[in-house]
Amino acid sequence: MVRARILGIDPGLTGAIALLTPDTPGSVSVWDMPTVLKTVDPAALAAIIRERHPDVIVLEEVGPQPRDGVRQAFSFGQSYATARVVALMLEIPLHLVRPQAWKAFYRLRGGDEGKEQGRALALRRFPASHASFARKKDHNRAEATLLALYGAERLLLAGSSHDPDRVGDVAPAGGVAASGHSTLSSSPSATEVPE
């Protein structure tokens, strides 16, 4: 059960933003990443976030891949930095999560197969929002949703409930959000989640 308004951000020009709220279980609100002139639009991103009043933001902490060209790596880094700075400027508690951590939590593979697995998981967990994940290209919306869900299940609730889509125990998040302790009163600085 979601007990806070949690915003997940999958950075990148084709990324997405997802909001889980306690008053709408089984559904999620999703937006494609706003862009202008082939960059993330910081003003539009800030407006989306500000209007939704999230209690916490979970941002995928990404970096360049060896296969990325210089331009692609720079563009992706710029998109990530824009999302991170916007969240910090709005003074909303921010958790940075490496893709390996949240994808392992949901047992998702890498590559195109993992993207499709993530989309299928979002469809199962949020059937009321199926239209948001209906197309193959909606995998970024699914990833933003799963980042928000990871925030609810791993960071804020830290092992207080069983997840039917994951096998195994949930360990406390190394000081980020221990069982029974909310991170919602933390400072607006970014908190990295240990792997």
Secondary structure as UniProt FT lines:
FT   STRAND          6..10
FT   TURN            13..14
FT   STRAND          16..20
FT   TURN            22..23
FT   TURN            25..26
FT   STRAND          29..32
FT   STRAND          35..36
FT   TURN            37..38
FT   STRAND          39..40
FT   HELIX           42..52
FT   STRAND          56..60
FT   TURN            66..67
FT   HELIX           70..89
FT   TURN            90..91
FT   STRAND          94..97
FT   HELIX           99..105
FT   TURN            106..107
FT   HELIX           111..125
FT   HELIX           127..133
FT   HELIX           136..138
FT   HELIX           139..150
FT   HELIX           151..156
FT   TURN            158..159
FT   TURN            164..165
FT   TURN            174..175
FT   TURN            179..180
FT   TURN            184..185
FT   STRAND          190..192
//
